[in-house]
């Protein structure tokens, strides 16, 4: 995820209280945002099974912005 998309996702998460759907490109997991750490460029996500995780911006992509096969 580039800087622009990271900033946009974090703004929507923290300022608009939106849970943005992200896909981890390494694991394929889907998570929903609930926070961002600007200094570490990480995003906190809640997985479908209820677990919490932290992903770096480089290992995820917004589900809606994924390229179509």
ABEGO torsion letter per residue (X at the ends): XBAAAAAAAAAAAAAAGBBBBBBBAAAGBBBBBABBBAAAGBBBBBBAAGBBBBBBAAABBBAAABBBX
